[in-house]
Amino acid sequence: ENSYLATKCGYFLTFRYHPEEEKFYLDSQDIDFSLYDEFLSGENRYANLKTVNQDEASAILEEQKKWAMKRYEYYQKLD
């Protein structure tokens, strides 16, 4: 379930590249970035951040989400 959520929320994108065709295929579709926080909350490395650095955790996690959104937009342009 966690791997499904990672793909659905845009944390982990699936794609293919065929060198013979020189074609990039973005398989990840219907990404729902509203699920991003739910996914990060289930990952120990991100959940612990809220304990270790509570003051900056939300800003760091928001930057992570923005980065993922930009990465997805970039890959969409390649498709």
C-alpha positions in Angstrom: 0.0 0.0 0.0 2.8 2.4 0.8 4.4 2.0 -2.6 1.0 2.6 -4.2 0.6 5.8 -2.2 4.2 6.9 -3.1 3.3 6.7 -6.8 -0.2 8.1 -6.5 1.0 11.2 -4.6 3.9 11.9 -6.9 6.8 11.1 -4.6 7.9 8.2 -6.8 7.2 8.6 -10.6 7.2 5.8 -13.0 8.5 6.3 -16.5 10.3 4.6 -19.4 12.8 5.6 -22.0 13.2 3.7 -25.3 16.6 4.7 -26.7 15.8 3.1 -30.1 12.9 5.5 -30.5 14.5 8.2 -28.5 11.2 8.5 -26.7 10.4 9.2 -23.1 7.1 7.8 -21.6 5.7 9.1 -18.3 3.6 6.3 -16.9 2.6 8.1 -13.8 -0.8 9.7 -14.5 -3.5 11.2 -12.3 -1.1 12.3 -9.6 -2.8 13.6 -6.5 -0.5 15.9 -4.6 -3.0 16.3 -1.8 -1.9 12.8 -0.7 1.7 13.9 -0.4 1.5 14.8 3.2 -0.2 11.5 4.1 2.6 9.6 2.4 5.4 11.6 4.1 3.7 11.0 7.5 4.0 7.3 7.0 7.7 7.4 6.3 9.9 7.3 9.4 12.6 9.6 8.0 10.0 12.4 7.5 7.9 11.6 10.6 11.0 11.9 12.7 11.7 15.3 11.3 8.7 16.6 13.1 10.2 15.3 16.4 13.7 16.4 15.8 13.1 19.8 14.2 9.4 20.7 14.9 9.9 24.4 14.2 11.1 23.9 10.6 9.5 20.6 9.8 6.5 21.9 8.0 8.5 24.3 5.9 11.0 21.6 4.9 8.1 19.2 4.0 6.4 21.9 2.0 9.6 22.5 0.1 9.8 18.7 -0.6 6.3 18.8 -2.0 7.0 21.8 -4.2 10.1 20.1 -5.5 8.0 17.0 -6.4 5.5 19.1 -8.2 8.2 20.8 -10.3 9.8 17.5 -11.1 6.5 16.1 -12.3 5.9 19.2 -14.5 9.3 18.7 -16.0 8.7 15.1 -16.8 5.3 15.9 -18.3 7.1 18.2 -20.8 9.4 15.3 -21.8 6.5 13.0 -22.5 
